[in-house]
């Protein structure tokens, strides 16, 4: 595998001819294809003749791979490659071929891992629903496998690790579904440390749900907060997007008690001074600020929402957040601004219940 790593390094440096030459020297066909895929991923969009040559070498090597597990792995990687370069139909066909190869695998452990690998590549290729379904199938296969309990447990955990890794590669909104699946497995198997790690990843993904790219979430989990901020500012050209992204980032910083929170909030509101917000972003700002425990700021955005129903929803959320903070007078004042009389009545009742509960607990 060292040769594959060497090819990867050359391709990363843009030395595609050298990388292809080194890949061609790899004796094992599956490793050779693996290496060529690495070159193709880096070379995509450069020269058509180069890509055609790489694909020709891949096809030639693929014909020599007969073992079902290796063939399934290589086909699923190829499916991912074709999806990345825009050949979606070709990608779909390759994944179908991979599934056919998996069906021929007799060993239940190999079959489960091949399914999990295909599920990972399906997911990262953009076939989210198919990836989830394949992971579910891999999990069920592992659970029903006729093997020693310890080996079965290890196999299920391996599947969960693949599910977690798929989540790591996705945008925050999509990642949550995979993290929830992985967390459920780790939690039920009492793999406490892994469950805690995935739970934190879920919390980050929920907090930075709109602009939490894999790179940003990784930086936040590692405590590299200013790197995350710079990454967002570099990637997001629309100032409205940058403002919402900075609010999401500030929300996470406040959760973990990072002092950088104040600087990010100040920078976000300085940016706001020079821009206007769409109604959708006004609603997002109100929701984020409410959730992060800044109801006064949230109220100023909630009052700008033109849609009566959405405005009432935002005001209700602010009122409840104020009540949870024991500011019952202000909470009732905000509740009084809710236009829907039935919602307003229910809201006032809920504020009363919160206040009564606080009295009993005091």
Backbone torsions as a table, in degrees:
resi	resn	phi	psi	omega
1	UNK	NA	-15.7	179.4
2	UNK	-60.7	-35.9	-179.9
3	UNK	-63.5	-39.2	178.2
4	UNK	-62.7	-42.0	178.4
5	UNK	-63.5	-38.3	178.4
6	UNK	-64.3	-40.6	177.3
7	UNK	-62.9	-42.2	-179.9
8	UNK	-59.9	-42.2	-180.0
9	UNK	-63.5	-45.6	179.4
10	UNK	-62.4	-43.1	-180.0
11	UNK	-63.9	-39.3	179.9
12	UNK	-63.2	-27.8	179.2
13	UNK	-87.3	-1.4	-179.7
14	UNK	82.6	10.9	179.5
15	UNK	-89.9	68.8	-170.5
16	UNK	-67.6	-40.1	-179.9
17	UNK	-62.6	-44.3	178.2
18	UNK	-64.7	-39.2	-179.2
19	UNK	-64.9	-42.6	178.6
20	UNK	-64.0	-42.9	179.6
21	UNK	-61.0	-42.6	179.9
22	UNK	-69.1	-39.8	179.3
23	UNK	-61.9	-38.7	-178.9
24	UNK	-64.0	-20.6	-179.0
25	UNK	-84.5	-10.4	-178.8
26	UNK	-72.7	124.1	-173.1
27	UNK	-73.6	-43.2	-177.1
28	UNK	-70.3	119.5	-175.7
29	UNK	-57.1	-40.5	-178.4
30	UNK	-67.0	-39.4	176.3
31	UNK	-66.4	-37.8	179.3
32	UNK	-62.6	-45.0	178.2
33	UNK	-63.4	-43.1	178.4
34	UNK	-55.0	-45.8	-179.3
35	UNK	-66.1	-42.9	179.7
36	UNK	-64.9	-34.8	176.3
37	UNK	-63.3	-39.4	177.3
38	UNK	-59.6	-41.2	178.8
39	UNK	-66.6	-44.4	-178.2
40	UNK	-61.5	-39.2	179.3
41	UNK	-62.5	-37.6	-179.7
42	UNK	-79.1	-34.1	-174.1
43	UNK	-86.2	-11.4	-177.0
44	UNK	-53.6	131.6	178.7
45	UNK	86.8	1.6	179.6
46	UNK	-92.2	-86.2	-178.2
47	UNK	-118.7	131.6	-179.6
48	UNK	-63.1	-41.1	-178.2
49	UNK	-63.9	-35.2	179.0
50	UNK	-66.3	-45.5	179.9
51	UNK	-64.3	-39.7	178.7
52	UNK	-62.7	-39.4	179.3
53	UNK	-66.5	-42.8	179.0
54	UNK	-62.2	-45.4	-178.9
55	UNK	-64.3	-35.8	177.6
56	UNK	-64.0	-42.8	178.3
57	UNK	-65.9	-37.4	178.3
58	UNK	-64.3	-46.6	-179.7
59	UNK	-60.8	-40.9	-179.3
60	UNK	-64.3	-42.1	-179.6
61	UNK	-72.1	-35.6	-177.7
62	UNK	-60.3	-34.9	-179.3
63	UNK	-63.5	-22.0	-178.0
64	UNK	-89.0	-6.8	-178.0
65	UNK	-94.2	112.2	-176.3
66	UNK	-110.3	-30.5	-175.7
67	UNK	-63.2	126.5	-171.3
68	UNK	-56.3	-41.9	-178.4
69	UNK	-64.4	-50.2	-179.0
70	UNK	-62.9	-39.8	-179.6
71	UNK	-65.1	-42.2	179.0
72	UNK	-61.3	-42.9	-180.0
73	UNK	-62.2	-48.9	-177.3
74	UNK	-65.1	-41.7	179.6
75	UNK	-63.9	-39.1	179.4
76	UNK	-69.1	-35.9	174.6
77	UNK	-65.2	-39.9	177.3
78	UNK	-64.5	-38.5	176.5
79	UNK	-59.9	-42.5	177.4
80	UNK	-62.6	-44.1	179.2
81	UNK	-58.9	-49.5	-177.5
82	UNK	-63.8	-35.5	176.0
83	UNK	-64.6	-41.4	-179.6
84	UNK	-63.2	-32.4	-177.5
85	UNK	-97.0	9.6	171.8
86	UNK	95.0	4.1	178.6
87	UNK	-93.2	73.3	-171.1
88	UNK	-66.6	-41.8	-179.8
89	UNK	-63.9	-43.6	177.9
90	UNK	-61.7	-40.7	178.8
91	UNK	-60.8	-45.8	-179.9
92	UNK	-60.0	-42.4	179.1
93	UNK	-64.5	-39.3	179.3
94	UNK	-65.9	-38.8	176.8
95	UNK	-66.1	-36.3	175.3
96	UNK	-62.5	-41.6	177.8
97	UNK	-64.0	-39.1	177.9
98	UNK	-61.5	-42.7	178.8
99	UNK	-62.4	-38.0	177.7
100	UNK	-63.4	-39.9	178.5
101	UNK	-67.4	-39.0	179.1
102	UNK	-61.8	-38.2	179.8
103	UNK	-60.9	-22.9	-178.2
104	UNK	-88.3	-8.5	-178.7
105	UNK	-75.6	127.4	-176.7
106	UNK	-89.7	-39.7	-178.9
107	UNK	-69.4	123.9	-172.9
108	UNK	-65.8	-34.5	179.2
109	UNK	-67.8	-46.6	178.6
110	UNK	-61.4	-40.2	-178.9
111	UNK	-64.5	-42.4	179.3
112	UNK	-62.9	-46.7	-178.6
113	UNK	-67.9	-35.8	176.3
114	UNK	-63.6	-39.8	177.0
115	UNK	-64.1	-43.6	-179.7
116	UNK	-64.5	-40.4	176.9
117	UNK	-63.7	-43.4	178.1
118	UNK	-63.5	-40.2	178.7
119	UNK	-60.5	-41.4	178.3
120	UNK	-61.7	-46.5	-178.6
121	UNK	-69.7	-35.9	174.5
122	UNK	-59.1	-47.9	-177.3
123	UNK	-61.8	-49.5	-177.1
124	UNK	-73.8	-12.5	174.6
125	UNK	-87.2	-4.1	177.9
126	UNK	102.4	-1.7	177.6
127	UNK	-90.7	70.6	-170.1
128	UNK	-61.2	-51.1	-176.8
129	UNK	-64.2	-41.3	177.6
130	UNK	-63.7	-38.0	178.0
131	UNK	-63.6	-44.8	177.7
132	UNK	-60.4	-44.0	-179.6
133	UNK	-63.3	-41.3	179.9
134	UNK	-67.5	-37.7	176.3
135	UNK	-64.5	-40.8	177.6
136	UNK	-60.8	-41.5	178.8
137	UNK	-65.3	-41.9	178.6
138	UNK	-63.0	-42.9	179.1
139	UNK	-61.8	-47.6	-179.5
140	UNK	-62.7	-37.2	178.8
141	UNK	-65.2	-41.0	179.0
142	UNK	-65.8	-42.9	-178.7
143	UNK	-63.3	-39.3	-175.9
144	UNK	-89.1	0.2	-176.8
145	UNK	-64.3	139.2	178.4
146	UNK	-89.9	87.4	-178.5
147	UNK	-152.2	171.4	177.2
148	UNK	-55.3	141.4	-175.3
149	UNK	-56.1	-43.2	-178.1
150	UNK	-64.3	-42.6	178.0
151	UNK	-65.1	-39.2	179.2
152	UNK	-64.4	-43.2	178.7
153	UNK	-59.7	-45.6	178.9
154	UNK	-61.0	-39.1	-179.5
155	UNK	-66.4	-43.7	178.6
156	UNK	-62.0	-40.6	179.2
157	UNK	-65.3	-38.3	176.5
158	UNK	-61.0	-41.6	177.4
159	UNK	-61.6	-45.4	179.9
160	UNK	-61.3	-36.2	178.0
161	UNK	-63.5	-40.1	176.7
162	UNK	-64.4	-39.7	179.4
163	UNK	-63.2	-44.2	177.6
164	UNK	-61.2	-44.0	-179.7
165	UNK	-62.3	-36.6	176.8
166	UNK	-63.1	-42.5	176.7
167	UNK	-60.5	-39.6	-179.9
168	UNK	-60.3	-27.0	-175.0
169	UNK	-89.7	-4.5	-173.3
170	UNK	-106.5	165.1	172.2
171	UNK	-65.0	159.5	-171.8
172	UNK	-55.0	-44.9	-177.1
173	UNK	-60.9	-43.4	179.1
174	UNK	-75.8	-33.9	-176.1
175	UNK	-61.1	-34.7	-174.6
176	UNK	-54.6	-42.6	-176.9
177	UNK	-63.1	-36.0	-179.9
178	UNK	-76.4	-40.2	176.9
179	UNK	-61.9	-41.2	-179.9
180	UNK	-62.3	-40.5	178.4
181	UNK	-65.2	-45.5	-179.9
182	UNK	-65.2	-42.6	-179.9
183	UNK	-60.4	-43.2	-179.5
184	UNK	-58.7	-40.7	179.3
185	UNK	-68.4	-51.1	-179.0
186	UNK	-60.1	-41.2	-178.1
187	UNK	-65.4	-45.0	-179.2
188	UNK	-68.0	-28.2	178.9
189	UNK	-90.4	2.9	179.6
190	UNK	60.2	34.6	172.3
191	UNK	-89.4	78.9	-165.1
192	UNK	-61.2	-44.0	-177.4
193	UNK	-63.3	-44.8	179.3
194	UNK	-65.7	-40.7	178.9
195	UNK	-60.2	-41.5	179.6
196	UNK	-65.4	-40.7	179.4
197	UNK	-63.2	-44.5	-179.3
198	UNK	-69.5	-35.0	177.9
199	UNK	-61.5	-39.0	177.6
200	UNK	-67.3	-39.3	176.6
201	UNK	-62.1	-37.8	177.4
202	UNK	-63.5	-42.2	-179.2
203	UNK	-63.4	-43.8	177.5
204	UNK	-61.2	-47.2	-177.5
205	UNK	-61.4	-38.5	178.3
206	UNK	-69.2	-36.8	-175.6
207	UNK	-72.4	-40.0	-179.6
208	UNK	-109.9	50.1	-169.5
209	UNK	-65.4	-30.2	-177.5
210	UNK	-85.1	-39.6	-172.1
211	UNK	-127.2	23.8	-179.5
212	UNK	-86.7	77.3	176.0
213	UNK	-65.6	162.3	176.7
214	UNK	-53.7	-41.0	-179.3
215	UNK	-62.9	-44.2	-179.2
216	UNK	-66.5	-44.6	-178.7
217	UNK	-63.9	-40.4	178.3
218	UNK	-61.3	-43.2	179.7
219	UNK	-63.4	-40.8	179.9
220	UNK	-65.3	-41.9	179.2
221	UNK	-65.0	-29.0	-179.9
222	UNK	-90.9	0.1	178.4
223	UNK	80.2	13.5	179.6
224	UNK	-92.5	70.9	-169.8
225	UNK	-69.9	-41.6	-179.1
226	UNK	-70.5	-30.9	174.7
227	UNK	-64.1	-42.2	178.6
228	UNK	-61.2	-42.3	179.3
229	UNK	-62.7	-47.7	-179.4
230	UNK	-63.3	-37.3	178.7
231	UNK	-62.8	-42.9	178.9
232	UNK	-64.9	-46.2	-177.7
233	UNK	-64.1	-35.5	179.5
234	UNK	-71.4	-39.7	-173.6
235	UNK	-80.1	-34.1	-173.3
236	UNK	-96.7	115.1	-178.4
237	UNK	-86.7	-33.2	-178.9
238	UNK	-74.1	122.1	-178.1
239	UNK	-61.8	-29.2	176.6
240	UNK	-65.6	-42.6	177.1
241	UNK	-61.9	-41.5	-179.8
242	UNK	-63.0	-39.7	179.5
243	UNK	-62.5	-48.7	-179.8
244	UNK	-63.9	-41.8	179.5
245	UNK	-61.9	-39.2	179.2
246	UNK	-69.0	-34.3	174.5
247	UNK	-64.8	-43.2	177.7
248	UNK	-60.4	-44.1	179.5
249	UNK	-62.6	-44.8	178.8
250	UNK	-61.1	-37.4	177.9
251	UNK	-58.5	-46.1	179.9
252	UNK	-66.5	-41.7	-179.9
253	UNK	-61.1	-37.7	177.9
254	UNK	-67.3	-39.4	179.0
255	UNK	-58.7	-41.1	-175.6
256	UNK	-93.8	2.9	176.9
257	UNK	71.3	28.7	-179.3
258	UNK	-81.0	130.1	-178.9
259	UNK	-63.5	-20.5	178.4
260	UNK	-62.0	-15.2	179.3
261	UNK	-51.0	-45.7	-175.7
262	UNK	-64.8	-41.8	179.8
263	UNK	-64.9	-41.8	-179.1
264	UNK	-66.6	-40.9	178.2
265	UNK	-63.6	-44.0	179.1
266	UNK	-60.7	-44.5	-179.1
267	UNK	-65.4	-38.3	180.0
268	UNK	-62.6	-45.5	-176.6
269	UNK	-77.6	-22.9	170.4
270	UNK	-67.3	-40.7	177.1
271	UNK	-62.4	-40.3	-177.8
272	UNK	-61.3	-32.2	-177.4
273	UNK	-58.4	-29.6	-175.7
274	UNK	-102.0	5.7	-178.0
275	UNK	-133.1	163.6	170.7
276	UNK	-106.2	161.7	179.5
277	UNK	-116.8	139.6	172.5
278	UNK	-68.7	163.7	178.9
279	UNK	-60.0	-38.1	179.2
280	UNK	-61.6	-40.4	-179.3
281	UNK	-76.8	-29.0	172.6
282	UNK	-60.8	-44.2	179.0
283	UNK	-64.2	-42.3	179.1
284	UNK	-62.8	-44.1	-179.4
285	UNK	-61.2	-43.5	179.1
286	UNK	-61.1	-43.1	-178.2
287	UNK	-66.6	-44.5	-178.3
288	UNK	-65.1	-46.8	-178.0
289	UNK	-65.5	-34.5	175.9
290	UNK	-64.9	-48.2	-177.6
291	UNK	-62.9	-35.2	-176.4
292	UNK	-86.6	6.1	173.9
293	UNK	81.7	33.9	174.5
294	UNK	-121.4	64.9	-173.3
295	UNK	-62.7	-31.8	-179.4
296	UNK	-65.3	-46.2	176.9
297	UNK	-65.1	-40.0	179.8
298	UNK	-60.9	-37.8	-178.4
299	UNK	-61.3	-39.0	-179.0
300	UNK	-62.3	-33.4	176.8
301	UNK	-78.2	-40.9	-178.9
302	UNK	-58.4	-38.0	-178.1
303	UNK	-70.7	-16.0	179.2
304	UNK	-87.1	-9.5	-177.4
305	UNK	-72.2	125.7	-174.7
306	UNK	-83.9	-34.3	179.8
307	UNK	-67.5	117.3	-174.3
308	UNK	-56.5	-42.5	-177.6
309	UNK	-66.7	-45.9	-179.3
310	UNK	-69.0	-34.1	177.0
311	UNK	-63.3	-44.1	179.0
312	UNK	-63.4	-40.0	178.7
313	UNK	-61.3	-43.7	-179.3
314	UNK	-66.7	-43.0	179.2
315	UNK	-63.9	-39.9	178.9
316	UNK	-62.5	-42.1	179.2
317	UNK	-63.4	-41.3	178.3
318	UNK	-63.8	-45.4	-179.0
319	UNK	-60.0	-43.1	179.7
320	UNK	-66.6	-38.3	178.1
321	UNK	-64.4	-39.1	176.6
322	UNK	-64.7	-41.4	179.3
323	UNK	-64.2	-40.5	177.8
324	UNK	-63.2	-27.5	176.3
325	UNK	-88.1	9.3	176.3
326	UNK	69.1	17.4	175.2
327	UNK	-95.2	73.9	-170.5
328	UNK	-71.7	-32.8	179.3
329	UNK	-64.9	-47.7	179.9
330	UNK	-67.0	-36.6	179.3
331	UNK	-60.1	-43.8	179.8
332	UNK	-69.2	-32.5	177.8
333	UNK	-64.5	-44.2	178.5
334	UNK	-66.9	-42.0	178.9
335	UNK	-58.7	-33.6	179.6
336	UNK	-66.1	-17.1	179.1
337	UNK	-84.2	-8.9	179.4
338	UNK	-69.8	126.4	-174.8
339	UNK	-74.7	-37.6	-178.0
340	UNK	-72.5	116.1	-173.9
341	UNK	-64.3	-37.7	-179.9
342	UNK	-68.5	-42.5	177.6
343	UNK	-64.4	-41.4	-179.8
344	UNK	-60.9	-43.1	179.9
345	UNK	-63.7	-45.2	179.1
346	UNK	-63.2	-38.4	-179.5
347	UNK	-64.4	-45.2	179.0
348	UNK	-63.8	-36.9	176.3
349	UNK	-63.6	-43.1	179.7
350	UNK	-64.7	-40.7	177.0
351	UNK	-61.4	-41.2	177.4
352	UNK	-61.8	-40.6	179.1
353	UNK	-65.5	-41.3	178.3
354	UNK	-62.3	-42.6	-179.9
355	UNK	-64.6	-41.5	179.3
356	UNK	-64.3	-42.5	179.0
357	UNK	-62.2	-39.5	179.0
358	UNK	-63.6	-37.5	-179.8
359	UNK	-64.6	-42.6	-178.9
360	UNK	-66.7	-34.3	-177.2
361	UNK	-81.7	-17.8	-177.0
362	UNK	-70.6	NA	NA
